[in-house]
């Protein structure tokens, strides 16, 4: 693997499109859309059709909905 390939692999995008955000959270796109529609998950609307999610917002959402068992 050359230097350019290593750089490309190590970059984590700050914003994710719907399919990538759903995969990151381990849910379906439909579930992601429902969370957005219900106002529980922040998102960015860029242009007429493009919706993206900030990785930090997804992490925060997951942490807020964490259920600790046996701690």
Secondary structure, 3 states (H helix, E strand, C coil): CCHHHHHHHHCCCCEEEHHHHHHHHCCCHHHHHHHHHCCCCCCEEECCCEEEEEHHHHHHHHHHCCCCCCC
